[in-house]
Amino acid sequence: MEIKIITKNKEETLKLGEIIASKIFIGEIITLSGDLGAGKTTLTKGIGKKLGVKEEINSPTFNILKCYFSSSIPLYHIDAYRLEDIPRENKNIGLEEVIEGDGVAIIEWPKFIEEFLNFDDVLDIVIKINENNEREFTISSKNERFSSLFNELKEVYKL
């Protein structure tokens, strides 16, 4: 399954995040790819808002991992960018426990920790900056459990 959605501003990106959050469950893994400033953290803020996260969500670039426990489902926000050149044996910082944990894991720059991921099981989102500062979201998954999300997105965005 794959769908493309265009957002024209930050508010529309936040709303897309809320729609995604309304159709996900404990144990979900969402991967986010895109250039710096593409909107990965903004989308995560929308997901967190719908899940009920009360803290301010910001990029975990320097921390690698930020955990939010104030919502009904814990949100684990991973930014793997700084793990690019680190060998697997040195990446043993608890990522597997978080990714396979009791909440929702959102992973920015997943290509840098792909050895921890089963890409057949994730909701993969690639964000591209278009002309006029619009964002193009390519949302895909091989897992049928996301079919209700894809149906919702088609209905909301008239696709």
C-alpha positions in Angstrom: 0.0 0.0 0.0 1.2 3.5 -0.8 -0.3 6.9 -0.9 1.0 10.4 -1.5 -0.3 13.4 0.4 0.6 17.1 0.0 0.5 19.5 2.9 0.8 23.3 2.3 1.8 24.4 5.8 2.7 23.3 9.3 -0.9 23.1 10.5 -1.7 20.7 7.7 1.3 18.6 8.6 0.2 18.5 12.2 -3.3 17.4 11.1 -1.8 14.6 9.0 0.1 13.4 12.1 -3.2 13.4 14.1 -4.9 11.3 11.4 -2.1 8.8 11.5 -2.2 8.6 15.3 -5.9 7.9 15.2 -5.3 4.6 13.4 -2.2 3.2 15.1 -1.7 0.9 18.1 0.8 -0.1 20.7 3.8 -1.7 19.2 3.7 0.4 15.9 6.9 1.5 14.3 6.8 4.6 12.1 9.9 5.5 10.1 10.4 9.0 8.8 12.9 10.0 6.1 13.5 13.3 4.5 16.0 16.1 4.3 16.8 18.3 7.3 13.8 20.6 7.8 11.4 18.5 5.8 8.9 18.2 8.6 9.7 14.9 10.4 9.5 16.4 13.9 6.4 18.5 13.0 4.6 15.3 11.9 5.7 13.6 15.1 4.2 16.6 17.1 0.9 15.9 15.4 1.0 12.2 16.2 2.0 13.0 19.8 -0.8 15.6 20.2 -3.4 13.0 19.1 -1.9 10.4 21.5 -2.2 12.9 24.3 1.4 13.8 24.9 1.5 16.8 27.2 5.2 17.6 26.9 6.6 19.7 24.1 7.9 17.4 21.4 11.2 18.5 19.8 13.9 16.8 17.8 15.9 14.3 19.7 19.0 14.9 17.4 21.4 15.4 20.3 19.8 12.9 22.7 19.1 10.2 20.0 16.0 9.1 22.0 13.3 11.1 23.7 10.5 9.3 25.6 7.1 10.7 26.3 5.0 8.9 29.0 2.3 11.4 29.6 -0.1 9.9 27.1 -2.1 6.7 27.2 0.4 5.1 24.8 4.1 5.9 25.4 5.8 7.6 22.5 9.5 6.9 21.7 11.0 9.4 19.3 14.4 8.3 17.9 16.6 10.4 15.7 19.2 7.9 14.3 21.1 10.6 12.3 24.2 10.6 14.6 24.4 6.8 14.5 25.4 6.8 10.8 29.0 5.6 11.1 28.8 3.6 14.2 29.1 -0.2 14.0 26.1 -2.3 15.1 27.9 -3.6 18.2 28.4 0.0 19.4 24.7 0.9 18.8 23.6 -1.3 21.7 22.1 1.6 23.6 18.6 0.0 24.2 17.1 0.8 20.9 15.8 -2.7 20.4 13.9 -2.6 23.6 12.3 0.7 22.7 11.5 -0.3 19.1 9.9 -3.5 20.2 8.4 -1.9 23.3 5.1 -1.0 24.9 4.4 2.2 22.9 4.8 3.8 19.5 8.3 4.2 18.1 8.9 7.0 15.6 12.3 6.8 14.0 13.8 9.6 12.0 16.7 8.6 9.7 15.9 4.8 9.9 18.5 3.9 7.3 21.2 4.4 10.0 19.7 1.7 12.2 18.1 -0.6 9.6 19.7 -3.6 11.2 17.2 -3.2 14.1 14.1 -2.9 11.8 11.9 -5.2 9.9 10.8 -2.9 7.0 7.9 -5.3 6.1 6.3 -4.4 9.4 6.6 -0.6 9.6 4.7 2.4 8.4 7.3 4.2 6.2 6.9 7.9 5.5 9.2 9.7 3.1 8.9 13.5 3.1 10.0 15.7 0.2 10.0 19.5 0.1 8.3 20.7 -3.0 8.0 24.1 -4.6 6.1 26.8 -2.6 7.4 25.1 0.6 4.8 22.3 0.3 5.6 18.9 1.7 4.9 15.7 -0.2 4.4 12.7 2.1 4.8 9.2 0.6 3.3 6.9 3.1 3.7 3.2 2.5 3.5 -0.2 4.3 3.6 -3.8 3.4 1.5 -4.7 6.5 -2.2 -5.1 6.0 -2.9 -3.8 9.6 -2.4 -0.3 8.2 -5.3 -0.7 5.7 -7.7 1.3 7.9 -5.2 4.1 8.0 -4.9 4.1 4.2 -8.7 4.1 3.8 -9.0 7.0 6.2 -6.3 9.0 4.4 -8.0 8.4 1.0 -11.3 9.6 2.5 -10.0 12.7 4.2 -7.8 13.7 1.3 -10.3 12.7 -1.4 -7.8 10.3 -3.1 
